[in-house]
């Protein structure tokens, strides 16, 4: 299981995000086509759950990451994006 969470790097907090929406758009694919091309490895409901959360699913199976990368012809480095998150000031 892969856990996408917040990473503290010095004073900056980062969030990991799946870039599925962008990669589908770049390739002219729909979630339905991605699910179909995965030959049962990726369910349409899972894709819609990730898309609704804007790629910020807290956890997912590593085999899902592998299937998405395989169908999109990419690696995790292009699929995952690290975003800085603003921290709330205490006080």
N, C-alpha and C positions, 0 to 999 in steps of 0.2 A: 504494500500500500504506500502510495506517495502522499505526503502531507504537505499541502501548500499553506504556509502560515507566514507570520510576520518574522522578519529577520532583523535583529539589531546589529547594525554595523556602525560602531562609534556612537555618534549622537543621532544618526539617521535611522529611521525604522523603514523597512522595505516589505512590500507585499508581493507575492508571486502570483502571476495571472496567466491563464491560458489564452493565447491569441487566436482562438478558433474562428471567431467572426471575421477577423482580418484575413486570415489564410484562406477561408472559404471564398471570400470576396475576390481576392487576388487570383484564385484559380477558377472563378466563375462557377462555383459549386454551391449546391443547396445542402442543408442538413440531411434531407432525404437521400440525396445522391451519395453523400459520404457514408451514411448508414448502409445503403445498398451495396456500395463498393467494398465495404468491410466484410461482407459475406457473413453477417451475424455476430461479428466481434464487437460492434458498437450498436447499441439500441438507439432508436430515434428519441425515445424519452430521455435517455441520458444526455444526448446532445442538446436537446431543448432545455434541460435543467442547467447545463453549463452555460448555454447562451443567455438564458434568463438572468443568471447570476453574473453576467458580463465576464465570464471566464474565471470567476473567483470562487470556484468550488473548494471547500476546505480540504477534502481528501478525495482520492480516487485510486483505483487499482492501477498498478504499473503496467498491466497488460492493456489497459485502456489507452495509456500514453503511447505504448508501442503500436497499437492498432491505428491510432490517429496519425502518428508519424508515418507509418507504413503506407496508408491510403493517400495521405497528402504528399508523400515523397519528400519528407523533411526530417530533421532531427529535433531532439528536445531543445536545443539551443535556439531554434527559430520559433518553436511553439510556446516556450515559456518566456515570460517577460517579468523583470523585476522593477516594481514601481515604488518610488519613495512615498511615504505616508507622513502627513503632518502629525506631530505629537501635540496633545493638549498640554497647555501650560498649567502647572499646578499653582494653586493659590487663589 
